[in-house]
Amino acid sequence: MVCYRRHGHNEADEPAFTQPTLYRKIASTRWFSTLYSQQLIAEGSITQADSDAIKAEYTAAMEASFAKAKAAEADKAKRDPTEKFRGSTAVFQPVYQHTPVTTAISPALLEKCARGLTKVPASFKLNPKIKRLLETRAQAFREGGPIDWGFGEALAFGSLLIEGTPVRLSGQDCERGTFSHRHAVLYDYENREKYVPLLHLDEKQEPFCVYNSLAVRSRRARLRLWLLARLSEDALLVGGAVRRLRQRRPGCH
């Protein structure tokens, strides 16, 4: 069975940001429901009317559930926001403010970071949505803000790199950012070549490393990660544990 996700995992996600060539193929592939319906109709198991009725029934059920969820949200919005805290022993945090504080970053350094983060080589073909994002960020910087969270994060990383501090990111979807806010690694829309703006800010900057880690679902994989985490604490203990694990499960690496 070959499986794939046609859309992202939420409304704002766009798989083509990081997998442009793969999702070009997926976009041109007919829906499985269409193919399966055509097969069932061809073999006489159902009629076209049956297929249309099933689709209409399922669509109506989803729309009804959606309407119910929206009604529940609207009802929740009318309630007293402090109601859910009644009876709680939690201590509310003191009053705070967002008054700007002094930073050690010069305007020239900030401008160098912004310029490097919003430009790509002339031959690099950006995803149209990412192109608009970078243009919006560049415009926001020129006009004095406001800037989005992802751009603020990138400017912070850039200033660290230029000032002599290397930066390393690791985690699931950390290149793009799980909610498509970061885009630390850009992919050519036609051939999926990589371009990392944070590596091209200054000739003497420190290295920037970013690693997407895989989702860890199996117990054995979690055990291996636990062993690696312990490696720096007690190499001999972990080495012995790994050897015993391999003896019990020869295929485990």
LOGU-427549 format. One record per atom (N, C-alpha, C): atom name; residue in one letter; residue number from 0; x, y, z. Coordinates in steps of 0.05 Angstrom, whole numbers, plus 5000, padded with zeros to 4 digits. Example, Ala and Ser with C-alpha at 12.3 -4.5 7.8 and 13.67 -1.06 7.14 Angstrom:
2
 atom type seq   px   py   pz
    N    A   0 5264 4886 5156
   CA    A   0 5246 4910 5156
    C    A   0 5264 4934 5156
    N    S   1 5257 4955 5142
   CA    S   1 5273 4979 5143
    C    S   1 5258 5001 5157
//
This chain:
253
 atom type seq   px   py   pz
    N    M   0 5017 4976 5000
   CA    M   0 5000 5000 5000
    C    M   0 5018 5025 5000
    N    V   1 5013 5043 4981
   CA    V   1 5028 5068 4980
    C    V   1 5010 5090 4990
    N    C   2 5018 5104 5011
   CA    C   2 5002 5125 5023
    C    C   2 5016 5152 5021
    N    Y   3 5000 5173 5021
   CA    Y   3 5011 5199 5020
    C    Y   3 4991 5219 5031
    N    R   4 5000 5242 5038
   CA    R   4 4982 5263 5049
    C    R   4 4979 5284 5027
    N    R   5 4955 5288 5018
   CA    R   5 4950 5307 4996
    C    R   5 4953 5336 5005
    N    H   6 4944 5342 5029
   CA    H   6 4946 5369 5040
    C    H   6 4964 5368 5065
    N    G   7 4970 5392 5076
   CA    G   7 4986 5394 5100
    C    G   7 4970 5385 5124
    N    H   8 4983 5385 5148
   CA    H   8 4969 5375 5172
    C    H   8 4952 5397 5185
    N    N   9 4951 5421 5174
   CA    N   9 4932 5441 5183
    C    N   9 4927 5460 5159
    N    E  10 4908 5478 5163
   CA    E  10 4900 5496 5141
    C    E  10 4922 5513 5130
    N    A  11 4941 5520 5147
   CA    A  11 4962 5539 5139
    C    A  11 4987 5524 5127
    N    D  12 4987 5498 5130
   CA    D  12 5011 5483 5122
    C    D  12 5011 5478 5092
    N    E  13 5035 5479 5080
   CA    E  13 5038 5475 5051
    C    E  13 5061 5456 5047
    N    P  14 5055 5430 5041
   CA    P  14 5077 5410 5038
    C    P  14 5096 5417 5015
    N    A  15 5087 5432 4995
   CA    A  15 5104 5439 4973
    C    A  15 5127 5458 4981
    N    F  16 5125 5470 5005
   CA    F  16 5147 5487 5014
    C    F  16 5173 5471 5015
    N    T  17 5171 5446 5024
   CA    T  17 5195 5430 5028
    C    T  17 5197 5406 5008
    N    Q  18 5174 5399 4996
   CA    Q  18 5174 5376 4977
    C    Q  18 5160 5384 4951
    N    P  19 5172 5404 4937
   CA    P  19 5158 5414 4913
    C    P  19 5155 5394 4890
    N    T  20 5175 5378 4885
   CA    T  20 5174 5359 4863
    C    T  20 5154 5336 4869
    N    L  21 5155 5326 4894
   CA    L  21 5137 5305 4902
    C    L  21 5108 5314 4901
    N    Y  22 5103 5338 4911
   CA    Y  22 5075 5347 4912
    C    Y  22 5064 5357 4885
    N    R  23 5082 5361 4866
   CA    R  23 5073 5367 4839
    C    R  23 5061 5341 4827
    N    K  24 5074 5318 4834
   CA    K  24 5063 5292 4825
    C    K  24 5037 5286 4839
    N    I  25 5036 5292 4865
   CA    I  25 5011 5286 4880
    C    I  25 4988 5302 4870
    N    A  26 4993 5328 4863
   CA    A  26 4972 5345 4854
    C    A  26 4960 5335 4827
    N    S  27 4976 5322 4811
   CA    S  27 4967 5312 4785
    C    S  27 4954 5284 4787
    N    T  28 4955 5273 4811
   CA    T  28 4943 5246 4815
    C    T  28 4914 5248 4823
    N    R  29 4897 5232 4809
   CA    R  29 4869 5233 4815
    C    R  29 4863 5222 4843
    N    W  30 4842 5233 4855
   CA    W  30 4834 5224 4883
    C    W  30 4829 5194 4883
    N    F  31 4837 5182 4905
   CA    F  31 4833 5153 4908
    C    F  31 4803 5147 4908
    N    S  32 4787 5164 4921
   CA    S  32 4758 5159 4922
    C    S  32 4746 5159 4894
    N    T  33 4757 5176 4876
   CA    T  33 4747 5176 4849
    C    T  33 4754 5151 4834
    N    L  34 4779 5142 4837
   CA    L  34 4788 5118 4824
    C    L  34 4773 5093 4834
    N    Y  35 4769 5092 4860
   CA    Y  35 4755 5069 4872
    C    Y  35 4726 5068 4863
    N    S  36 4713 5092 4863
   CA    S  36 4685 5093 4854
    C    S  36 4682 5084 4825
    N    Q  37 4700 5093 4808
   CA    Q  37 4699 5085 4780
    C    Q  37 4703 5055 4777
    N    Q  38 4720 5043 4793
   CA    Q  38 4724 5014 4792
    C    Q  38 4699 4999 4801
    N    L  39 4687 5008 4823
   CA    L  39 4663 4995 4832
    C    L  39 4640 4998 4813
    N    I  40 4638 5021 4800
   CA    I  40 4616 5025 4780
    C    I  40 4621 5008 4756
    N    A  41 4647 5005 4747
   CA    A  41 4653 4989 4723
    C    A  41 4647 4960 4728
    N    E  42 4652 4950 4752
   CA    E  42 4647 4922 4758
    C    E  42 4618 4916 4766
    N    G  43 4601 4937 4768
   CA    G  43 4573 4934 4774
    C    G  43 4566 4932 4803
    N    S  44 4585 4937 4821
   CA    S  44 4579 4935 4849
    C    S  44 4561 4958 4859
    N    I  45 4564 4982 4847
   CA    I  45 4547 5005 4854
    C    I  45 4542 5020 4828
    N    T  46 4523 5039 4829
   CA    T  46 4517 5056 4806
    C    T  46 4529 5084 4812
    N    Q  47 4529 5100 4791
   CA    Q  47 4538 5128 4795
    C    Q  47 4521 5143 4815
    N    A  48 4495 5137 4815
   CA    A  48 4477 5149 4834
    C    A  48 4484 5141 4863
    N    D  49 4491 5115 4866
   CA    D  49 4499 5106 4893
    C    D  49 4524 5121 4902
    N    S  50 4543 5123 4884
   CA    S  50 4568 5137 4891
    C    S  50 4563 5166 4899
    N    D  51 4546 5180 4884
   CA    D  51 4540 5208 4889
    C    D  51 4525 5210 4916
    N    A  52 4508 5191 4922
   CA    A  52 4493 5192 4947
    C    A  52 4511 5188 4971
    N    I  53 4530 5170 4969
   CA    I  53 4549 5165 4991
    C    I  53 4566 5190 4996
    N    K  54 4575 5203 4974
   CA    K  54 4591 5227 4977
    C    K  54 4574 5250 4990
    N    A  55 4549 5252 4981
   CA    A  55 4532 5273 4992
    C    A  55 4526 5268 5021
    N    E  56 4522 5243 5029
   CA    E  56 4516 5237 5057
    C    E  56 4540 5243 5075
    N    Y  57 4563 5236 5065
   CA    Y  57 4587 5240 5081
    C    Y  57 4594 5270 5084
    N    T  58 4590 5284 5061
   CA    T  58 4595 5313 5061
    C    T  58 4576 5327 5080
    N    A  59 4550 5319 5080
   CA    A  59 4530 5331 5098
    C    A  59 4537 5326 5127
    N    A  60 4547 5302 5133
   CA    A  60 4554 5295 5161
    C    A  60 4577 5312 5170
    N    M  61 4597 5317 5153
   CA    M  61 4620 5334 5160
    C    M  61 4611 5362 5164
    N    E  62 4594 5372 5146
   CA    E  62 4584 5400 5149
    C    E  62 4568 5404 5175
    N    A  63 4552 5383 5182
   CA    A  63 4537 5385 5207
    C    A  63 4555 5386 5231
    N    S  64 4576 5370 5231
   CA    S  64 4595 5369 5253
    C    S  64 4610 5396 5255
    N    F  65 4616 5408 5231
   CA    F  65 4630 5433 5230
    C    F  65 4613 5455 5242
    N    A  66 4587 5455 5235
   CA    A  66 4568 5475 5245
    C    A  66 4565 5472 5275
    N    K  67 4564 5447 5285
   CA    K  67 4562 5442 5314
    C    K  67 4586 5453 5328
    N    A  68 4610 5449 5317
   CA    A  68 4635 5458 5330
    C    A  68 4635 5489 5330
    N    K  69 4627 5502 5309
   CA    K  69 4626 5531 5308
    C    K  69 4607 5542 5329
    N    A  70 4584 5529 5332
   CA    A  70 4564 5538 5351
    C    A  70 4575 5535 5380
    N    A  71 4590 5514 5385
   CA    A  71 4602 5510 5411
    C    A  71 4622 5531 5417
    N    E  72 4638 5539 5397
   CA    E  72 4658 5560 5400
    C    E  72 4645 5587 5406
    N    A  73 4623 5592 5391
   CA    A  73 4609 5617 5395
    C    A  73 4597 5618 5423
    N    D  74 4586 5596 5433
   CA    D  74 4575 5595 5460
    C    D  74 4597 5599 5481
    N    K  75 4621 5588 5476
   CA    K  75 4643 5591 5494
    C    K  75 4652 5620 5496
    N    A  76 4651 5634 5473
   CA    A  76 4660 5662 5472
    C    A  76 4642 5680 5489
    N    K  77 4617 5672 5493
   CA    K  77 4599 5689 5508
    C    K  77 4602 5686 5538
    N    R  78 4616 5666 5547
   CA    R  78 4619 5661 5575
    C    R  78 4640 5679 5588
    N    D  79 4638 5681 5614
   CA    D  79 4658 5697 5629
    C    D  79 4685 5683 5627
    N    P  80 4706 5697 5616
   CA    P  80 4732 5684 5612
    C    P  80 4744 5673 5638
    N    T  81 4736 5684 5661
   CA    T  81 4748 5675 5686
    C    T  81 4733 5651 5698
    N    E  82 4711 5643 5685
   CA    E  82 4695 5621 5695
    C    E  82 4710 5595 5698
    N    K  83 4727 5590 5678
   CA    K  83 4741 5564 5678
    C    K  83 4762 5563 5701
    N    F  84 4769 5586 5713
   CA    F  84 4789 5586 5734
    C    F  84 4776 5585 5762
    N    R  85 4750 5585 5763
   CA    R  85 4737 5585 5789
    C    R  85 4743 5559 5804
    N    G  86 4750 5561 5829
   CA    G  86 4757 5538 5845
    C    G  86 4786 5530 5842
    N    S  87 4801 5543 5824
   CA    S  87 4829 5536 5820
    C    S  87 4846 5548 5842
    N    T  88 4867 5534 5849
   CA    T  88 4886 5545 5869
    C    T  88 4910 5557 5855
    N    A  89 4909 5559 5829
   CA    A  89 4932 5571 5814
    C    A  89 4935 5601 5821
    N    V  90 4959 5609 5822
   CA    V  90 4965 5637 5828
    C    V  90 4969 5652 5802
    N    F  91 4954 5673 5797
   CA    F  91 4956 5689 5773
    C    F  91 4982 5705 5773
    N    Q  92 4994 5707 5749
   CA    Q  92 5020 5721 5748
    C    Q  92 5015 5751 5751
    N    P  93 5035 5765 5761
   CA    P  93 5033 5793 5766
    C    P  93 5030 5809 5740
    N    V  94 5022 5834 5742
   CA    V  94 5018 5851 5719
    C    V  94 5046 5855 5706
    N    Y  95 5046 5854 5679
   CA    Y  95 5071 5858 5664
    C    Y  95 5066 5877 5641
    N    Q  96 5087 5886 5629
   CA    Q  96 5084 5905 5607
    C    Q  96 5104 5898 5585
    N    H  97 5099 5909 5561
   CA    H  97 5116 5903 5538
    C    H  97 5133 5928 5531
    N    T  98 5141 5943 5550
   CA    T  98 5157 5966 5544
    C    T  98 5184 5957 5532
    N    P  99 5192 5969 5509
   CA    P  99 5217 5960 5497
    C    P  99 5241 5963 5515
    N    V 100 5260 5945 5513
   CA    V 100 5285 5947 5529
    C    V 100 5308 5951 5510
    N    T 101 5330 5960 5522
   CA    T 101 5354 5966 5506
    C    T 101 5367 5940 5496
    N    T 102 5375 5939 5471
   CA    T 102 5389 5915 5460
    C    T 102 5417 5923 5452
    N    A 103 5434 5902 5449
   CA    A 103 5461 5908 5442
    C    A 103 5466 5905 5412
    N    I 104 5445 5903 5396
   CA    I 104 5448 5899 5367
    C    I 104 5447 5927 5354
    N    S 105 5467 5933 5338
   CA    S 105 5467 5958 5324
    C    S 105 5448 5958 5300
    N    P 106 5438 5981 5291
   CA    P 106 5421 5983 5268
    C    P 106 5435 5971 5243
    N    A 107 5461 5975 5241
   CA    A 107 5476 5965 5217
    C    A 107 5476 5935 5217
    N    L 108 5480 5922 5240
   CA    L 108 5480 5893 5242
    C    L 108 5452 5882 5236
    N    L 109 5432 5895 5246
   CA    L 109 5405 5886 5241
    C    L 109 5398 5888 5212
    N    E 110 5407 5909 5199
   CA    E 110 5401 5913 5170
    C    E 110 5416 5892 5154
    N    K 111 5441 5885 5161
   CA    K 111 5456 5864 5147
    C    K 111 5441 5837 5149
    N    C 112 5431 5831 5173
   CA    C 112 5416 5806 5177
    C    C 112 5390 5806 5159
    N    A 113 5376 5828 5161
   CA    A 113 5350 5829 5146
    C    A 113 5355 5827 5116
    N    R 114 5376 5840 5106
   CA    R 114 5382 5839 5077
    C    R 114 5389 5810 5069
    N    G 115 5405 5796 5085
   CA    G 115 5413 5769 5078
    C    G 115 5390 5749 5081
    N    L 116 5372 5754 5099
   CA    L 116 5350 5735 5104
    C    L 116 5327 5738 5084
    N    T 117 5326 5759 5069
   CA    T 117 5304 5764 5050
    C    T 117 5312 5763 5021
    N    K 118 5337 5754 5016
   CA    K 118 5347 5751 4988
    C    K 118 5356 5723 4982
    N    V 119 5352 5715 4957
   CA    V 119 5362 5689 4948
    C    V 119 5377 5694 4922
    N    P 120 5393 5674 4913
   CA    P 120 5407 5677 4887
    C    P 120 5387 5681 4864
    N    A 121 5396 5696 4844
   CA    A 121 5378 5702 4821
    C    A 121 5368 5677 4807
    N    S 122 5384 5656 4807
   CA    S 122 5376 5631 4793
    C    S 122 5358 5613 4810
    N    F 123 5354 5620 4835
   CA    F 123 5339 5603 4853
    C    F 123 5309 5609 4850
    N    K 124 5293 5589 4845
   CA    K 124 5264 5592 4840
    C    K 124 5249 5586 4865
    N    L 125 5239 5607 4878
   CA    L 125 5225 5605 4903
    C    L 125 5196 5596 4899
    N    N 126 5185 5582 4919
   CA    N 126 5157 5577 4920
    C    N 126 5143 5605 4920
    N    P 127 5122 5609 4904
   CA    P 127 5109 5636 4903
    C    P 127 5100 5646 4931
    N    K 128 5091 5628 4948
   CA    K 128 5082 5637 4975
    C    K 128 5106 5646 4992
    N    I 129 5128 5631 4989
   CA    I 129 5152 5639 5004
    C    I 129 5163 5665 4993
    N    K 130 5162 5668 4967
   CA    K 130 5171 5693 4955
    C    K 130 5156 5717 4966
    N    R 131 5129 5714 4968
   CA    R 131 5113 5736 4980
    C    R 131 5120 5740 5009
    N    L 132 5125 5719 5023
   CA    L 132 5132 5721 5052
    C    L 132 5158 5737 5055
    N    L 133 5179 5731 5039
   CA    L 133 5204 5745 5042
    C    L 133 5201 5774 5034
    N    E 134 5185 5779 5013
   CA    E 134 5180 5807 5005
    C    E 134 5165 5822 5027
    N    T 135 5146 5809 5040
   CA    T 135 5132 5822 5062
    C    T 135 5150 5828 5085
    N    R 136 5168 5809 5091
   CA    R 136 5187 5814 5113
    C    R 136 5206 5837 5107
    N    A 137 5216 5838 5082
   CA    A 137 5234 5859 5074
    C    A 137 5220 5886 5076
    N    Q 138 5195 5887 5067
   CA    Q 138 5180 5912 5068
    C    Q 138 5175 5921 5097
    N    A 139 5168 5901 5114
   CA    A 139 5163 5908 5142
    C    A 139 5188 5919 5155
    N    F 140 5211 5908 5148
   CA    F 140 5237 5918 5160
    C    F 140 5242 5946 5150
    N    R 141 5238 5951 5125
   CA    R 141 5243 5978 5114
    C    R 141 5225 5999 5127
    N    E 142 5201 5991 5133
   CA    E 142 5181 6010 5144
    C    E 142 5181 6011 5174
    N    G 143 5199 5997 5187
   CA    G 143 5201 5998 5216
    C    G 143 5182 5979 5231
    N    G 144 5172 5959 5217
   CA    G 144 5155 5939 5231
    C    G 144 5126 5944 5228
    N    P 145 5109 5928 5240
   CA    P 145 5117 5905 5257
    C    P 145 5127 5881 5241
    N    I 146 5141 5863 5254
   CA    I 146 5151 5839 5240
    C    I 146 5139 5814 5253
    N    D 147 5138 5793 5238
   CA    D 147 5126 5768 5248
    C    D 147 5146 5753 5266
    N    W 148 5136 5734 5280
   CA    W 148 5152 5719 5299
    C    W 148 5176 5704 5285
    N    G 149 5170 5692 5263
   CA    G 149 5191 5677 5249
    C    G 149 5214 5695 5240
    N    F 150 5208 5719 5231
   CA    F 150 5229 5737 5222
    C    F 150 5245 5747 5246
    N    G 151 5231 5753 5268
   CA    G 151 5245 5761 5292
    C    G 151 5264 5740 5302
    N    E 152 5256 5715 5300
   CA    E 152 5273 5693 5308
    C    E 152 5297 5691 5290
    N    A 153 5293 5694 5264
   CA    A 153 5315 5693 5245
    C    A 153 5335 5715 5249
    N    L 154 5325 5739 5255
   CA    L 154 5343 5762 5260
    C    L 154 5359 5757 5285
    N    A 155 5347 5744 5305
   CA    A 155 5362 5738 5329
    C    A 155 5384 5718 5323
    N    F 156 5377 5697 5308
   CA    F 156 5397 5677 5301
    C    F 156 5420 5690 5285
    N    G 157 5412 5707 5265
   CA    G 157 5432 5720 5249
    C    G 157 5451 5737 5264
    N    S 158 5441 5752 5284
   CA    S 158 5459 5769 5300
    C    S 158 5478 5752 5316
    N    L 159 5469 5730 5326
   CA    L 159 5487 5712 5341
    C    L 159 5509 5702 5323
    N    L 160 5502 5694 5299
   CA    L 160 5522 5682 5280
    C    L 160 5543 5703 5273
    N    I 161 5535 5727 5267
   CA    I 161 5554 5748 5259
    C    I 161 5571 5757 5283
    N    E 162 5560 5756 5307
   CA    E 162 5575 5765 5330
    C    E 162 5593 5743 5342
    N    G 163 5592 5719 5330
   CA    G 163 5611 5698 5338
    C    G 163 5600 5675 5353
    N    T 164 5574 5671 5353
   CA    T 164 5561 5648 5367
    C    T 164 5548 5629 5347
    N    P 165 5558 5605 5345
   CA    P 165 5545 5586 5326
    C    P 165 5517 5578 5336
    N    V 166 5500 5571 5317
   CA    V 166 5473 5563 5324
    C    V 166 5466 5536 5312
    N    R 167 5455 5518 5328
   CA    R 167 5447 5492 5318
    C    R 167 5418 5487 5326
    N    L 168 5401 5480 5306
   CA    L 168 5373 5473 5311
    C    L 168 5369 5443 5305
    N    S 169 5354 5429 5321
   CA    S 169 5346 5402 5314
    C    S 169 5319 5397 5325
    N    G 170 5304 5380 5312
   CA    G 170 5277 5373 5320
    C    G 170 5260 5367 5296
    N    Q 171 5236 5356 5301
   CA    Q 171 5218 5349 5279
    C    Q 171 5208 5374 5265
    N    D 172 5211 5375 5239
   CA    D 172 5203 5397 5222
    C    D 172 5216 5424 5229
    N    C 173 5240 5423 5241
   CA    C 173 5252 5448 5250
    C    C 173 5262 5465 5227
    N    E 174 5267 5454 5204
   CA    E 174 5275 5470 5181
    C    E 174 5253 5490 5174
    N    R 175 5230 5480 5170
   CA    R 175 5207 5497 5162
    C    R 175 5194 5510 5186
    N    G 176 5195 5496 5209
   CA    G 176 5179 5504 5232
    C    G 176 5153 5489 5231
    N    T 177 5145 5476 5252
   CA    T 177 5122 5459 5251
    C    T 177 5097 5473 5241
    N    F 178 5095 5499 5247
   CA    F 178 5072 5514 5237
    C    F 178 5079 5534 5215
    N    S 179 5099 5526 5200
   CA    S 179 5107 5541 5176
    C    S 179 5114 5570 5183
    N    H 180 5128 5574 5205
   CA    H 180 5135 5602 5212
    C    H 180 5164 5608 5207
    N    R 181 5181 5587 5205
   CA    R 181 5210 5592 5205
    C    R 181 5222 5594 5177
    N    H 182 5220 5573 5162
   CA    H 182 5231 5571 5135
    C    H 182 5261 5577 5135
    N    A 183 5276 5564 5153
   CA    A 183 5305 5567 5155
    C    A 183 5319 5555 5131
    N    V 184 5307 5535 5119
   CA    V 184 5317 5523 5095
    C    V 184 5297 5526 5072
    N    L 185 5306 5538 5050
   CA    L 185 5288 5542 5027
    C    L 185 5294 5522 5006
    N    Y 186 5273 5514 4991
   CA    Y 186 5277 5493 4970
    C    Y 186 5268 5505 4943
    N    D 187 5285 5501 4923
   CA    D 187 5279 5509 4896
    C    D 187 5253 5496 4887
    N    Y 188 5234 5511 4876
   CA    Y 188 5208 5501 4869
    C    Y 188 5208 5480 4847
    N    E 189 5230 5480 4831
   CA    E 189 5230 5461 4808
    C    E 189 5248 5437 4813
    N    N 190 5271 5441 4826
   CA    N 190 5290 5418 4829
    C    N 190 5296 5411 4857
    N    R 191 5285 5425 4877
   CA    R 191 5288 5420 4906
    C    R 191 5317 5424 4916
    N    E 192 5332 5440 4902
   CA    E 192 5358 5448 4913
    C    E 192 5354 5465 4938
    N    K 193 5373 5463 4957
   CA    K 193 5370 5477 4982
    C    K 193 5385 5504 4982
    N    Y 194 5374 5523 4996
   CA    Y 194 5387 5548 5001
    C    Y 194 5381 5556 5030
    N    V 195 5402 5562 5046
   CA    V 195 5398 5569 5074
    C    V 195 5408 5598 5078
    N    P 196 5389 5617 5079
   CA    P 196 5397 5645 5082
    C    P 196 5415 5651 5105
    N    L 197 5412 5637 5127
   CA    L 197 5428 5642 5151
    C    L 197 5457 5633 5148
    N    L 198 5463 5620 5125
   CA    L 198 5491 5613 5120
    C    L 198 5505 5635 5102
    N    H 199 5490 5655 5094
   CA    H 199 5500 5675 5075
    C    H 199 5496 5703 5084
    N    L 200 5501 5708 5109
   CA    L 200 5498 5735 5120
    C    L 200 5524 5751 5120
    N    D 201 5546 5737 5126
   CA    D 201 5572 5751 5128
    C    D 201 5595 5731 5123
    N    E 202 5616 5740 5111
   CA    E 202 5638 5721 5104
    C    E 202 5651 5709 5129
    N    K 203 5651 5723 5151
   CA    K 203 5664 5714 5176
    C    K 203 5645 5704 5197
    N    Q 204 5621 5698 5189
   CA    Q 204 5601 5689 5209
    C    Q 204 5607 5661 5219
    N    E 205 5595 5653 5241
   CA    E 205 5597 5626 5252
    C    E 205 5578 5608 5237
    N    P 206 5582 5582 5239
   CA    P 206 5564 5563 5224
    C    P 206 5536 5561 5236
    N    F 207 5517 5556 5218
   CA    F 207 5489 5551 5226
    C    F 207 5482 5523 5217
    N    C 208 5473 5506 5235
   CA    C 208 5466 5479 5229
    C    C 208 5437 5473 5236
    N    V 209 5423 5460 5218
   CA    V 209 5395 5454 5224
    C    V 209 5390 5425 5215
    N    Y 210 5378 5409 5233
   CA    Y 210 5373 5381 5227
    C    Y 210 5344 5374 5234
    N    N 211 5330 5364 5214
   CA    N 211 5303 5354 5219
    C    N 211 5306 5326 5231
    N    S 212 5294 5322 5254
   CA    S 212 5295 5295 5266
    C    S 212 5269 5281 5259
    N    L 213 5270 5254 5258
   CA    L 213 5246 5238 5251
    C    L 213 5228 5235 5275
    N    A 214 5203 5231 5270
   CA    A 214 5184 5225 5292
    C    A 214 5192 5199 5305
    N    V 215 5192 5198 5331
   CA    V 215 5200 5174 5345
    C    V 215 5174 5161 5357
    N    R 216 5166 5139 5345
   CA    R 216 5141 5126 5354
    C    R 216 5146 5099 5367
    N    S 217 5166 5084 5358
   CA    S 217 5169 5057 5368
    C    S 217 5184 5057 5394
    N    R 218 5178 5037 5411
   CA    R 218 5192 5035 5437
    C    R 218 5222 5030 5433
    N    R 219 5229 5015 5413
   CA    R 219 5257 5010 5408
    C    R 219 5272 5035 5400
    N    A 220 5259 5052 5384
   CA    A 220 5272 5077 5375
    C    A 220 5275 5095 5399
    N    R 221 5255 5096 5417
   CA    R 221 5257 5113 5440
    C    R 221 5279 5103 5459
    N    L 222 5282 5077 5460
   CA    L 222 5303 5065 5477
    C    L 222 5330 5073 5466
    N    R 223 5333 5073 5440
   CA    R 223 5359 5080 5428
    C    R 223 5366 5109 5434
    N    L 224 5345 5127 5432
   CA    L 224 5350 5155 5438
    C    L 224 5357 5159 5468
    N    W 225 5344 5143 5485
   CA    W 225 5350 5145 5514
    C    W 225 5379 5136 5519
    N    L 226 5388 5115 5505
   CA    L 226 5415 5106 5508
    C    L 226 5435 5127 5499
    N    L 227 5429 5140 5476
   CA    L 227 5446 5161 5466
    C    L 227 5448 5184 5485
    N    A 228 5425 5191 5498
   CA    A 228 5425 5213 5517
    C    A 228 5442 5207 5541
    N    R 229 5443 5181 5549
   CA    R 229 5459 5173 5572
    C    R 229 5488 5170 5565
    N    L 230 5495 5170 5539
   CA    L 230 5522 5163 5530
    C    L 230 5542 5182 5543
    N    S 231 5536 5208 5545
   CA    S 231 5556 5226 5556
    C    S 231 5558 5223 5586
    N    E 232 5539 5210 5599
   CA    E 232 5539 5207 5628
    C    E 232 5555 5182 5636
    N    D 233 5551 5161 5622
   CA    D 233 5564 5136 5629
    C    D 233 5568 5119 5605
    N    A 234 5590 5123 5591
   CA    A 234 5595 5110 5565
    C    A 234 5597 5079 5569
    N    L 235 5610 5070 5590
   CA    L 235 5614 5042 5594
    C    L 235 5587 5028 5599
    N    L 236 5570 5040 5616
   CA    L 236 5544 5029 5622
    C    L 236 5528 5026 5597
    N    V 237 5527 5048 5581
   CA    V 237 5511 5048 5556
    C    V 237 5522 5028 5536
    N    G 238 5549 5027 5534
   CA    G 238 5561 5008 5515
    C    G 238 5553 4979 5522
    N    G 239 5553 4972 5547
   CA    G 239 5545 4946 5555
    C    G 239 5515 4941 5549
    N    A 240 5499 4961 5554
   CA    A 240 5470 4958 5548
    C    A 240 5465 4954 5518
    N    V 241 5480 4969 5502
   CA    V 241 5476 4966 5473
    C    V 241 5485 4938 5464
    N    R 242 5507 4928 5475
   CA    R 242 5516 4901 5467
    C    R 242 5495 4880 5475
    N    R 243 5484 4883 5499
   CA    R 243 5463 4864 5508
    C    R 243 5438 4866 5490
    N    L 244 5431 4890 5482
   CA    L 244 5408 4894 5465
    C    L 244 5413 4881 5438
    N    R 245 5437 4883 5427
   CA    R 245 5443 4871 5401
    C    R 245 5443 4840 5403
    N    Q 246 5452 4830 5426
   CA    Q 246 5452 4801 5429
    C    Q 246 5424 4790 5429
    N    R 247 5405 4805 5441
   CA    R 247 5377 4796 5442
    C    R 247 5363 4801 5416
    N    R 248 5370 4823 5402
   CA    R 248 5358 4830 5377
    C    R 248 5380 4835 5357
    N    P 249 5389 4815 5343
   CA    P 249 5412 4818 5325
    C    P 249 5408 4840 5303
    N    G 250 5384 4845 5295
   CA    G 250 5379 4865 5274
    C    G 250 5379 4894 5284
    N    C 251 5382 4898 5310
   CA    C 251 5381 4925 5321
    C    C 251 5408 4939 5319
    N    H 252 5408 4962 5307
   CA    H 252 5433 4977 5304
    C    H 252 5434 5001 5323
//
